[in-house]
Amino acid sequence: MSRVLSFVVSGGDFQRKDGCLSFIDLDVESNALSLRHEVWIEHPLPALAVKGKGITGLCVDGDTAWACFSNVIAHVRLSDGAILDLIENDGFNDLHQMSRHGNELVIANTGNESIDTVSIDDRKVTRLDLLGRDLRALRKQYAQDANTEPHVHHVSSVTRNSDGDLVVGLGRQARILNATKWSWIGPRMHAPIHDVQVSLDGETWCTTVDGSVCRINEDVETWRVYNDCGSAGWTRGLALCDEGMLVGMTAIRQSNRDYFRMITRSETSQSDARLIWYMYGFGVTSTIGFPRGGTRKIFSVCQLMQ
């Protein structure tokens, strides 16, 4: 009997205000990807819903998950998307990657330019301000559903390593920072960083939005994951598995095509949202597009435990 790996992918549609969880199966023998089903979830606070944001950061917890909408964190049931609980805070704006460590959630609060640690037990939010007092005083007050650009850092991702250190992806700088030890991890990358993960063996991994996955130890090893499947999409979403990695690509739209062309230094045509299965030592072995792929976005890719 063939072994199947299962994943849940967070995202949405640039033309909608709700978010989506997409359930994906991978047949390990044939390397075939299949879309099992999708669950669309309305923003739990409709007055704060932002068109096109969908669901971003995602942490799976058994048959439930903690899911970031742009300005609220929801505890959702995976089977039907029912919202079981909410974590609210006036400072949440354009939440990005989230990771869970014990009874805490660590979130890249991108629009607020901060790293937020939330206690699941008492909902206390501890905020590491990346702007500092003086810059924060110059920055005007924003509503939770407002566009807060320009961003100084555009913190895209945050996690902890095995020592408990905060490991932070800074999109504008294309660098990864160990904020606890105040040291860089690896060199400046060739393009803006999105997902940052620390694997069980202690190596730091990241995606860059131009279509690469990088592993950082003493050196940097880079995989250009789109080479065998056409042009790159806006690359974010990464699940590291024993056999390979599942990587997400969001649709390239007219509004960001020029910026994407600038950072990739290549011509970019329309690129639909899709997932790429990349096997170590073999390259891209399977891809799958998303329904209405021209306007779909992918954010987090999480493996489901069997």
Secondary structure by P-SEA (a helix, b strand, c coil): cbbbbbbbbbbbbccccbbbbbbbbbccccccccccbbbbbcccccccccccccccbbbbccccccccccccccccccccccccbbbbbcccccccbbbbcccbbbbccccccbbbbbccccbbbbbbccccaaaaaacccccccccccccccccccccccccccbbbbbccccccccccccccccccccccccbbbbcccbbbbbbcccbbbbbbccbbbbbcccccccccccbbbbbbcccbbbbbbcccccccaaaaaaaacccccccccbbbbbcccccccccccccccccccccbbbbbcc
